[in-house]
Amino acid sequence: SLEVTNIATNSIPTEFIDMIRNKSVAFGACAFTVTEDNKHLINFTSPISIQTYTFLVARPKELSRALLFISPFTGDTWLCLSAAIISMGPILYYIHRFSPVYEYKGIPMKG
């Protein structure tokens, strides 16, 4: 079993600190845990403002378990989907029945 005893990030590469002290970079960014021991070494930024946003929405009404599959789509979508399914049978039959493939290949048409 792994045990995490100290999750603070306390090691910053010395090259990073030296670049900041020598002013060879304007500023440095790194993941570092703010502790009392390190406050005298590094000027940590502090947040200007912290906003906690909350979204308020109405509680969803209870849905029937029998009709639960209908809820993802609107009535118009179900109507179009039903029309497409119903019309595909006759359309595919018409294409099959009147296709010149059988005549072209000399295959007798059955049914």
Secondary structure, DSSP 8 states (H G I E B T S, - for coil): -------------HHHHHHHHTTSSS---------GGGTTT------S----------------STTGGGTTS-HHHHHHHHHHHHHHHHHHHHHHHT-THHHHHT-----
